[in-house]
Amino acid sequence: MPKCPPDRFLRPEDVLVCNIARGTLGRVCHVEPVGDKWTADTQVMIVRVGERCLGKSLFYYLYSRHGQRELLAREKGIAFADKRGQTHLYPRDTLTISVPLPAIVDQHRIVSYLDGARGRADELKRTQDSTATELARLEEAVIEMALRGEI
């Protein structure tokens, strides 16, 4: 069994970026809890933050439209790869992205606000899905009643 290099083991605050294949290229996630043996495949770039940057703050930036444009502007391919969707994001190119870096206290405040907004958006989506299901059932019931001549 091959050994995994130590830098492939995930740490809290890491940001993961899919770095190969059109369709998933540039997708990002933030690592919060982490097991001591969790690793990432080599097709996933691990971005480690320093003391001046919160991982979740970097995640939100790279997840944003602007961050996605910045990431995907660095997409590279090889001669035949573009036709097969095998394009790449290379770490050396990703490191050239200029990330806004407010004071750490402001990053905490921004992350807290965005987490709350995301939670509210998720709740609205669940409510919308539930309402759509109820509406579909109501429409079916009305159609059935109409076909039986009950309305």
C-alpha atoms as an extended CHARMM CRD file, in Angstrom:
* protein
*
       151  EXT
         1         1  MET       CA              0.0000000000        0.0000000000        0.0000000000  PROA      1               0.0000000000
         2         2  PRO       CA              1.5640000000        3.3160000000       -1.0730000000  PROA      2               0.0000000000
         3         3  LYS       CA              2.1950000000        5.9050000000        1.5810000000  PROA      3               0.0000000000
         4         4  CYS       CA              0.3400000000        9.1740000000        1.3830000000  PROA      4               0.0000000000
         5         5  PRO       CA              2.5890000000       12.2480000000        1.5060000000  PROA      5               0.0000000000
         6         6  PRO       CA              2.0920000000       14.2190000000        4.7410000000  PROA      6               0.0000000000
         7         7  ASP       CA              0.9450000000       17.3260000000        2.8520000000  PROA      7               0.0000000000
         8         8  ARG       CA             -2.1100000000       15.4110000000        1.5070000000  PROA      8               0.0000000000
         9         9  PHE       CA             -3.5890000000       14.9690000000        5.0100000000  PROA      9               0.0000000000
        10        10  LEU       CA             -6.3160000000       17.5310000000        5.5920000000  PROA      10              0.0000000000
        11        11  ARG       CA             -6.2210000000       20.1240000000        8.3500000000  PROA      11              0.0000000000
        12        12  PRO       CA             -8.9760000000       22.3060000000        9.7710000000  PROA      12              0.0000000000
        13        13  GLU       CA             -9.3040000000       25.5540000000        7.7810000000  PROA      13              0.0000000000
        14        14  ASP       CA             -8.0220000000       23.9860000000        4.5330000000  PROA      14              0.0000000000
        15        15  VAL       CA             -9.8310000000       25.0170000000        1.3790000000  PROA      15              0.0000000000
        16        16  LEU       CA            -10.2070000000       22.3520000000       -1.2940000000  PROA      16              0.0000000000
        17        17  VAL       CA            -10.3410000000       23.2450000000       -4.9920000000  PROA      17              0.0000000000
        18        18  CYS       CA            -11.1260000000       20.7770000000       -7.7720000000  PROA      18              0.0000000000
        19        19  ASN       CA             -8.2230000000       21.2620000000      -10.1200000000  PROA      19              0.0000000000
        20        20  ILE       CA             -8.9620000000       18.9640000000      -13.0620000000  PROA      20              0.0000000000
        21        21  ALA       CA            -11.7850000000       18.3020000000      -15.5390000000  PROA      21              0.0000000000
        22        22  ARG       CA            -14.2440000000       20.7960000000      -16.9240000000  PROA      22              0.0000000000
        23        23  GLY       CA            -17.5490000000       20.6160000000      -15.0820000000  PROA      23              0.0000000000
        24        24  THR       CA            -15.9720000000       20.2890000000      -11.6530000000  PROA      24              0.0000000000
        25        25  LEU       CA            -13.0070000000       22.5930000000      -12.2200000000  PROA      25              0.0000000000
        26        26  GLY       CA            -12.9350000000       25.3670000000       -9.6310000000  PROA      26              0.0000000000
        27        27  ARG       CA            -15.4630000000       23.8770000000       -7.2250000000  PROA      27              0.0000000000
        28        28  VAL       CA            -14.4550000000       24.7380000000       -3.6840000000  PROA      28              0.0000000000
        29        29  CYS       CA            -15.1970000000       23.6010000000       -0.1550000000  PROA      29              0.0000000000
        30        30  HSD       CA            -14.0140000000       24.4790000000        3.3160000000  PROA      30              0.0000000000
        31        31  VAL       CA            -12.7080000000       21.8260000000        5.7150000000  PROA      31              0.0000000000
        32        32  GLU       CA            -14.0100000000       22.3340000000        9.2410000000  PROA      32              0.0000000000
        33        33  PRO       CA            -13.9280000000       19.1670000000       11.2950000000  PROA      33              0.0000000000
        34        34  VAL       CA            -11.2460000000       16.8000000000       10.1180000000  PROA      34              0.0000000000
        35        35  GLY       CA            -10.3060000000       13.2310000000       10.9280000000  PROA      35              0.0000000000
        36        36  ASP       CA             -6.6480000000       12.4660000000       11.5670000000  PROA      36              0.0000000000
        37        37  LYS       CA             -6.4150000000       10.2580000000        8.4650000000  PROA      37              0.0000000000
        38        38  TRP       CA             -8.4770000000       12.3030000000        5.9970000000  PROA      38              0.0000000000
        39        39  THR       CA             -6.6850000000       12.9460000000        2.7300000000  PROA      39              0.0000000000
        40        40  ALA       CA             -7.4490000000       14.5360000000       -0.5980000000  PROA      40              0.0000000000
        41        41  ASP       CA             -6.8820000000       13.0610000000       -4.0250000000  PROA      41              0.0000000000
        42        42  THR       CA             -4.2630000000       14.7200000000       -6.1870000000  PROA      42              0.0000000000
        43        43  GLN       CA             -7.0790000000       16.0290000000       -8.3950000000  PROA      43              0.0000000000
        44        44  VAL       CA             -8.0530000000       18.2370000000       -5.4910000000  PROA      44              0.0000000000
        45        45  MET       CA             -5.8140000000       21.1550000000       -4.6240000000  PROA      45              0.0000000000
        46        46  ILE       CA             -5.3800000000       21.8000000000       -0.9080000000  PROA      46              0.0000000000
        47        47  VAL       CA             -5.0440000000       25.5020000000       -0.1330000000  PROA      47              0.0000000000
        48        48  ARG       CA             -3.6540000000       26.2030000000        3.3190000000  PROA      48              0.0000000000
        49        49  VAL       CA             -4.1690000000       29.5770000000        4.9210000000  PROA      49              0.0000000000
        50        50  GLY       CA             -1.8610000000       31.4230000000        7.2900000000  PROA      50              0.0000000000
        51        51  GLU       CA             -2.5150000000       33.4430000000       10.4270000000  PROA      51              0.0000000000
        52        52  ARG       CA             -3.7990000000       36.4630000000        8.4990000000  PROA      52              0.0000000000
        53        53  CYS       CA             -6.5540000000       34.5800000000        6.6550000000  PROA      53              0.0000000000
        54        54  LEU       CA             -9.5000000000       32.4570000000        7.7630000000  PROA      54              0.0000000000
        55        55  GLY       CA            -10.0520000000       29.3830000000        5.6250000000  PROA      55              0.0000000000
        56        56  LYS       CA            -13.7690000000       30.0510000000        5.5000000000  PROA      56              0.0000000000
        57        57  SER       CA            -13.1480000000       33.6280000000        4.3720000000  PROA      57              0.0000000000
        58        58  LEU       CA            -10.9920000000       32.3410000000        1.5080000000  PROA      58              0.0000000000
        59        59  PHE       CA            -13.6650000000       29.7380000000        0.7210000000  PROA      59              0.0000000000
        60        60  TYR       CA            -16.3870000000       32.3940000000        0.4510000000  PROA      60              0.0000000000
        61        61  TYR       CA            -14.1790000000       34.5080000000       -1.8000000000  PROA      61              0.0000000000
        62        62  LEU       CA            -13.3120000000       31.6160000000       -4.1460000000  PROA      62              0.0000000000
        63        63  TYR       CA            -16.9660000000       30.4910000000       -4.1100000000  PROA      63              0.0000000000
        64        64  SER       CA            -18.1560000000       33.9530000000       -5.1570000000  PROA      64              0.0000000000
        65        65  ARG       CA            -18.6940000000       34.8840000000       -8.8120000000  PROA      65              0.0000000000
        66        66  HSD       CA            -15.5780000000       37.0330000000       -8.7390000000  PROA      66              0.0000000000
        67        67  GLY       CA            -13.4980000000       34.2800000000       -7.1410000000  PROA      67              0.0000000000
        68        68  GLN       CA            -14.7790000000       31.7190000000       -9.6480000000  PROA      68              0.0000000000
        69        69  ARG       CA            -13.8730000000       34.0410000000      -12.5270000000  PROA      69              0.0000000000
        70        70  GLU       CA            -10.4010000000       34.4540000000      -11.0650000000  PROA      70              0.0000000000
        71        71  LEU       CA             -9.9590000000       30.6910000000      -10.6720000000  PROA      71              0.0000000000
        72        72  LEU       CA            -11.3090000000       29.7460000000      -14.0900000000  PROA      72              0.0000000000
        73        73  ALA       CA             -9.2710000000       32.4690000000      -15.8020000000  PROA      73              0.0000000000
        74        74  ARG       CA             -6.2560000000       30.3730000000      -14.8280000000  PROA      74              0.0000000000
        75        75  GLU       CA             -7.5510000000       27.2100000000      -16.5060000000  PROA      75              0.0000000000
        76        76  LYS       CA             -4.9210000000       25.4850000000      -18.6340000000  PROA      76              0.0000000000
        77        77  GLY       CA             -5.0870000000       22.5760000000      -21.0340000000  PROA      77              0.0000000000
        78        78  ILE       CA             -2.7980000000       20.5330000000      -23.2250000000  PROA      78              0.0000000000
        79        79  ALA       CA             -3.0420000000       19.9850000000      -26.9720000000  PROA      79              0.0000000000
        80        80  PHE       CA             -5.8680000000       17.4240000000      -27.0700000000  PROA      80              0.0000000000
        81        81  ALA       CA             -7.1530000000       17.8090000000      -23.5350000000  PROA      81              0.0000000000
        82        82  ASP       CA             -9.5820000000       20.6400000000      -24.2120000000  PROA      82              0.0000000000
        83        83  LYS       CA            -11.7530000000       18.3880000000      -26.3940000000  PROA      83              0.0000000000
        84        84  ARG       CA            -11.9000000000       15.7890000000      -23.6240000000  PROA      84              0.0000000000
        85        85  GLY       CA            -12.5820000000       18.3530000000      -20.9160000000  PROA      85              0.0000000000
        86        86  GLN       CA             -9.2590000000       17.5830000000      -19.2220000000  PROA      86              0.0000000000
        87        87  THR       CA             -8.2230000000       21.0750000000      -18.2940000000  PROA      87              0.0000000000
        88        88  HSD       CA             -6.3400000000       21.9690000000      -15.1290000000  PROA      88              0.0000000000
        89        89  LEU       CA             -5.8200000000       24.5580000000      -12.4530000000  PROA      89              0.0000000000
        90        90  TYR       CA             -2.1980000000       24.5350000000      -11.3860000000  PROA      90              0.0000000000
        91        91  PRO       CA             -1.2010000000       25.6630000000       -7.8780000000  PROA      91              0.0000000000
        92        92  ARG       CA              1.4640000000       28.0730000000       -9.2130000000  PROA      92              0.0000000000
        93        93  ASP       CA             -1.2200000000       29.8660000000      -11.2660000000  PROA      93              0.0000000000
        94        94  THR       CA             -3.7960000000       29.7890000000       -8.4670000000  PROA      94              0.0000000000
        95        95  LEU       CA             -1.3050000000       31.4900000000       -6.1630000000  PROA      95              0.0000000000
        96        96  THR       CA             -1.3830000000       34.5380000000       -8.4600000000  PROA      96              0.0000000000
        97        97  ILE       CA             -4.9960000000       35.3060000000       -7.4850000000  PROA      97              0.0000000000
        98        98  SER       CA             -5.1760000000       38.5250000000       -5.5050000000  PROA      98              0.0000000000
        99        99  VAL       CA             -7.4720000000       37.7930000000       -2.5720000000  PROA      99              0.0000000000
       100       100  PRO       CA             -8.9470000000       40.6990000000       -0.5800000000  PROA      100             0.0000000000
       101       101  LEU       CA             -7.6730000000       40.3290000000        2.9640000000  PROA      101             0.0000000000
       102       102  PRO       CA             -9.4420000000       42.4770000000        5.5560000000  PROA      102             0.0000000000
       103       103  ALA       CA             -8.3320000000       42.4090000000        9.1960000000  PROA      103             0.0000000000
       104       104  ILE       CA             -8.9380000000       39.0540000000       10.8850000000  PROA      104             0.0000000000
       105       105  VAL       CA            -11.6810000000       40.5180000000       13.1000000000  PROA      105             0.0000000000
       106       106  ASP       CA            -13.4820000000       41.7350000000        9.9690000000  PROA      106             0.0000000000
       107       107  GLN       CA            -13.0590000000       38.3240000000        8.3410000000  PROA      107             0.0000000000
       108       108  HSD       CA            -14.7660000000       36.7420000000       11.3780000000  PROA      108             0.0000000000
       109       109  ARG       CA            -17.6230000000       39.2570000000       11.1110000000  PROA      109             0.0000000000
       110       110  ILE       CA            -18.0230000000       38.7020000000        7.3390000000  PROA      110             0.0000000000
       111       111  VAL       CA            -17.9140000000       34.9060000000        7.6860000000  PROA      111             0.0000000000
       112       112  SER       CA            -20.5030000000       35.0390000000       10.4690000000  PROA      112             0.0000000000
       113       113  TYR       CA            -22.7890000000       37.1910000000        8.3170000000  PROA      113             0.0000000000
       114       114  LEU       CA            -22.3790000000       34.9290000000        5.2580000000  PROA      114             0.0000000000
       115       115  ASP       CA            -22.9370000000       31.7740000000        7.3260000000  PROA      115             0.0000000000
       116       116  GLY       CA            -26.1900000000       33.2970000000        8.6090000000  PROA      116             0.0000000000
       117       117  ALA       CA            -27.2900000000       34.3560000000        5.1270000000  PROA      117             0.0000000000
       118       118  ARG       CA            -26.4690000000       30.9160000000        3.7790000000  PROA      118             0.0000000000
       119       119  GLY       CA            -28.4970000000       29.3060000000        6.5800000000  PROA      119             0.0000000000
       120       120  ARG       CA            -31.4800000000       31.5350000000        5.8220000000  PROA      120             0.0000000000
       121       121  ALA       CA            -31.1820000000       30.7770000000        2.0940000000  PROA      121             0.0000000000
       122       122  ASP       CA            -31.0780000000       27.0290000000        2.8180000000  PROA      122             0.0000000000
       123       123  GLU       CA            -34.1940000000       27.3450000000        4.9780000000  PROA      123             0.0000000000
       124       124  LEU       CA            -36.0060000000       29.3160000000        2.2480000000  PROA      124             0.0000000000
       125       125  LYS       CA            -35.0450000000       26.6290000000       -0.2790000000  PROA      125             0.0000000000
       126       126  ARG       CA            -36.4450000000       23.8790000000        1.9840000000  PROA      126             0.0000000000
       127       127  THR       CA            -39.6590000000       25.8750000000        2.4270000000  PROA      127             0.0000000000
       128       128  GLN       CA            -39.9000000000       26.4710000000       -1.3240000000  PROA      128             0.0000000000
       129       129  ASP       CA            -39.3880000000       22.7650000000       -2.0630000000  PROA      129             0.0000000000
       130       130  SER       CA            -42.0260000000       21.8090000000        0.5080000000  PROA      130             0.0000000000
       131       131  THR       CA            -44.4830000000       24.3750000000       -0.8780000000  PROA      131             0.0000000000
       132       132  ALA       CA            -43.8860000000       23.1770000000       -4.4560000000  PROA      132             0.0000000000
       133       133  THR       CA            -44.6170000000       19.5870000000       -3.3910000000  PROA      133             0.0000000000
       134       134  GLU       CA            -47.8190000000       20.6500000000       -1.6180000000  PROA      134             0.0000000000
       135       135  LEU       CA            -48.9050000000       22.7170000000       -4.6380000000  PROA      135             0.0000000000
       136       136  ALA       CA            -48.3500000000       19.7560000000       -6.9830000000  PROA      136             0.0000000000
       137       137  ARG       CA            -50.4930000000       17.5320000000       -4.7190000000  PROA      137             0.0000000000
       138       138  LEU       CA            -53.2200000000       20.1840000000       -4.5770000000  PROA      138             0.0000000000
       139       139  GLU       CA            -53.2380000000       20.5190000000       -8.3860000000  PROA      139             0.0000000000
       140       140  GLU       CA            -53.5400000000       16.7390000000       -8.7660000000  PROA      140             0.0000000000
       141       141  ALA       CA            -56.4160000000       16.6460000000       -6.2720000000  PROA      141             0.0000000000
       142       142  VAL       CA            -58.2670000000       19.4750000000       -8.0450000000  PROA      142             0.0000000000
       143       143  ILE       CA            -57.8280000000       17.7690000000      -11.4400000000  PROA      143             0.0000000000
       144       144  GLU       CA            -59.1110000000       14.4740000000      -10.0280000000  PROA      144             0.0000000000
       145       145  MET       CA            -62.1090000000       16.2220000000       -8.4640000000  PROA      145             0.0000000000
       146       146  ALA       CA            -62.8140000000       18.0000000000      -11.7680000000  PROA      146             0.0000000000
       147       147  LEU       CA            -62.6240000000       14.7350000000      -13.7230000000  PROA      147             0.0000000000
       148       148  ARG       CA            -65.1000000000       13.1150000000      -11.2740000000  PROA      148             0.0000000000
       149       149  GLY       CA            -67.3950000000       16.1180000000      -11.6960000000  PROA      149             0.0000000000
       150       150  GLU       CA            -67.0910000000       17.1710000000       -8.0890000000  PROA      150             0.0000000000
       151       151  ILE       CA            -66.3060000000       20.7980000000       -8.9190000000  PROA      151             0.0000000000
